[in-house]
Amino acid sequence: MDKTTIIEKITAFLNGIGIPVREGTLPDDTFLPGIRLEHGGLVYDPARMTYPGDLLHEAGHIAVMKPSQRQTCFADAGPEMGEEIAAQAWSYAAAIACGIEPEVVFHDHGYKGGGTHAASLYREGHWPGVPLLAWMGLTGMPEVEGPMAHPKFPEMKAWMRTAEDPSAANLAAS
C-alpha cells in the first residue's frame, strides 16, 4: 500500500472518530517528523512526515488523555508512561480498524528500534496497554469473563476516553 493511500485511510478514520486531522506546513523540530498535536487534533506535513503510521500513534495519545487536556495539548503529549503504553495498544487496534498492517505503525525506526517486535507481541496476543484501555472504558479485557470482557481487544467499545477519572466512572457503573 502506498504512502498516499495509507494517509487517506488513517485521516478518514481519525476524522470519523472525532480526532480532527489536517494537512499543513510544520517546522523541522516536531517530536515526530512532520506531525504535531494541536488542541485535540493533528497537523501533518507530507513533505516532512517520514512514517504515516506515526499519525495513529500520536492520535492514540489524544484518544487516551483526559478529555480536559485534549484542547490544551500542543506539540507533545506529555510524559505519562501509562498513556504512552495505552496509546500503543490503541494504535494497534486503530491500524486493524483502518485496514492497514500494524507494521505501518510499529515500524523498525520507531519504538527505539523495537517496532516490529511490538507488532509481533500484539499479533501473538500479548497485550501491553490493554488493561489501561479497558480501565478507560474503551475495550474489553481479553482474558476475563463477564461485562469487562467485551468486546475483545483489538475490537473497541469506543475510540475516545470520556471520563476524567475512569475509576470513579467504573464504580458508579457497578
C-alpha positions in Angstrom: 0.0 0.0 0.0 1.5 3.4 -1.0 2.0 6.3 1.4 -0.8 8.4 0.0 -3.4 5.6 0.4 -2.2 4.9 4.0 -2.5 8.6 4.8 -6.0 8.7 3.3 -7.1 5.7 5.3 -5.7 7.0 8.5 -7.0 10.5 8.2 -10.5 9.3 7.2 -10.6 7.0 10.2 -9.4 9.7 12.6 -11.7 12.4 11.4 -14.5 9.9 11.6 -13.9 9.1 15.3 -13.6 12.8 16.3 -9.9 13.5 16.0 -9.5 16.3 13.5 -6.6 15.9 11.1 -5.4 18.4 8.6 -2.5 18.9 6.3 -0.3 21.9 7.0 3.3 23.2 7.0 5.3 22.4 10.1 8.7 23.3 11.4 11.6 20.8 11.4 11.6 20.4 15.2 8.4 18.5 15.8 8.6 15.5 18.2 7.9 13.1 15.3 8.9 14.3 11.8 6.1 16.1 10.1 3.4 15.6 12.8 2.2 17.8 15.6 -0.6 17.6 18.2 -2.6 20.7 18.1 -5.5 21.3 20.6 -7.1 17.9 20.3 -6.2 17.3 16.7 -3.3 16.5 14.5 -1.5 18.5 11.8 0.7 16.7 9.4 3.2 17.9 6.8 3.5 15.4 4.0 6.9 16.9 2.9 8.3 16.3 6.4 6.4 13.2 7.6 8.6 10.1 7.4 6.2 7.4 8.7 2.5 7.9 8.1 1.7 5.2 10.8 3.0 7.7 13.3 -0.3 9.6 12.8 -2.1 6.7 14.5 0.3 6.6 17.4 0.0 10.4 18.0 -3.8 10.1 17.7 -3.7 7.4 20.3 -2.2 9.9 22.8 -5.1 12.3 22.1 -7.7 9.4 22.5 -6.4 8.2 25.8 -5.6 11.5 27.5 -8.0 13.1 29.9 -10.7 14.9 28.0 -9.9 18.1 29.8 -6.4 18.0 28.4 -7.2 17.5 24.8 -7.9 21.1 23.8 -4.8 22.4 25.6 -2.3 19.8 24.3 0.2 21.3 21.9 3.2 19.7 20.2 3.9 17.0 22.9 1.5 14.5 24.5 3.4 14.7 27.8 5.5 12.3 29.9 2.8 10.0 31.3 4.1 6.5 30.7 0.8 4.8 31.2 -0.7 6.9 28.5 2.2 6.0 26.2 1.6 2.3 26.7 -2.2 2.8 26.2 -1.5 4.8 23.1 0.5 1.9 21.7 -2.3 -0.5 22.2 -4.9 2.0 20.9 -2.8 2.5 17.7 -2.6 -1.3 17.1 -6.4 -1.6 17.3 -6.8 1.5 15.1 -4.4 0.0 12.5 -6.6 -3.1 12.4 -9.8 -0.9 12.1 -8.2 1.1 9.3 -7.3 -1.9 7.3 -3.5 -1.3 7.4 -0.8 -3.6 8.6 0.3 -2.9 12.2 3.9 -2.7 11.0 2.9 0.6 9.3 2.6 2.0 12.9 5.1 -0.3 14.6 7.9 0.2 12.1 11.6 -0.6 12.6 12.6 3.1 13.1 10.1 3.7 15.9 9.8 2.5 19.5 13.6 2.6 19.9 14.1 0.1 17.1 11.6 -2.3 18.6 8.5 -1.6 16.4 8.4 -4.9 14.6 8.8 -6.7 17.9 6.0 -4.7 19.4 3.7 -5.5 16.5 4.5 -9.2 16.9 3.6 -9.1 20.6 0.2 -7.7 19.8 -0.3 -10.3 16.9 0.6 -13.1 19.3 -2.0 -12.0 21.9 0.3 -10.2 24.4 -1.5 -7.0 25.1 0.6 -4.3 26.8 -1.6 -1.3 27.5 -4.9 -3.2 27.0 -5.7 -3.2 30.8 -5.5 0.6 30.7 -7.7 0.8 27.7 -10.2 -1.4 29.5 -10.0 0.7 32.6 -10.7 3.8 30.4 -13.8 2.0 29.1 -12.5 1.7 25.5 -12.3 -2.1 25.1 -12.8 -5.4 27.0 -10.2 -7.5 28.8 -9.4 -10.5 26.6 -8.5 -12.8 29.5 -11.6 -12.2 31.7 -15.2 -13.2 31.5 -18.3 -11.1 32.2 -19.1 -7.5 31.3 -15.4 -6.3 31.4 -14.6 -8.9 28.7 -16.4 -7.4 25.8 -15.6 -6.5 23.1 -12.4 -8.5 23.0 -9.3 -6.4 22.0 -8.5 -5.3 19.3 -12.2 -4.5 18.9 -13.1 -1.3 20.7 -16.2 -0.1 22.6 -15.2 3.5 22.0 -12.2 5.2 20.5 -12.1 8.3 22.8 -11.7 8.3 26.6 -14.7 10.2 28.1 -14.0 10.0 31.8 -11.5 12.2 33.6 -11.3 9.5 36.3 -12.3 6.1 35.0 -12.0 4.6 38.5 -14.9 6.8 39.7 -16.9 6.1 36.5 -16.4 2.4 36.8 -17.5 2.5 40.5 -20.6 4.4 39.6 -21.5 1.9 36.8 -21.2 -1.1 39.2 
